[in-house]
Amino acid sequence: MNTQVLPQGFAHQLRSFFSLTKPRVVSLIVFTAVIGMFLAAPGMVPLQVLIAGTLGIALVAGAAAAVNCLVEQKIDALMKRTRWRPLPRGELSALQTLVFAGALGGLGLWILVQFVNPLTMWLTVATFVGYAIVYTILLKPATPQNIVIGGASGAMPPVLGWAAVTGEVSLEAMLLFLIIFAWTPPHFWALALYRTEDYARAGVPMLPVTHGKAYTRLQVLLYTLILFAVSLLPYAIRMSGLAYFAAALVLGGIFVAYALRIYLAYSDALAQKTFRYSIVYLAALFAALLVDHHL
């Protein structure tokens, strides 16, 4: 009987550790980093850089997510959308989480410095610090602008991918950064709008909690318009061609339409649809950049 229980318990613990890394979030991070690699390469990305860069960035991103879960475990326990996480449920201890994050992050950084280049490793360190410490510990509990300021760390993955291939950070890489930086506020504020009570209960000063839903709806619209303009810059500097330009117009137009509806006729269901579309939007926009690059 014990021979059946132990493997099940071990498998459950493995799933708990895996969920600490926020795999859905990390998958989008890795995707944009890989797109950054392919956009930086005139031809194919060297296989070693592709594999080591992707793995190293994914491991450090997972470590940052685990630290976020560790710091926010009390907040997570108060919120409906996060109370299922391993720490609030008591499935893992703080020490286990800390050791796991340290091992994961350390391995990721070692892979980057050994098999990619030092610049990518140091930029990844800066990204880790920006998310796990500056955003999670300092900004999120202190200011409703946490998403705007902290969005800089979330916008770094394509820059990491670019640096992995070229060993430098160029104007094109910073444009990729700017797109995600502008995307972050409407993406997260759409979520915050239909989760306002959750954030208020947990004492997190998200914009709809501190300034109200009407003000937040206006900010979602304004930042979406900024995002629409920023998304056209790759075409403006001839980093991309007409295929990307057309995709950016269509994808951005749909996003603006969602933001207008949120502003003019808000509902929680609409905010939830907008949040989900924002994820599709970013993935499709970067995919369009990649396709256009190889046309």
Disulfide bonds with the S-S distance in Angstrom:
none
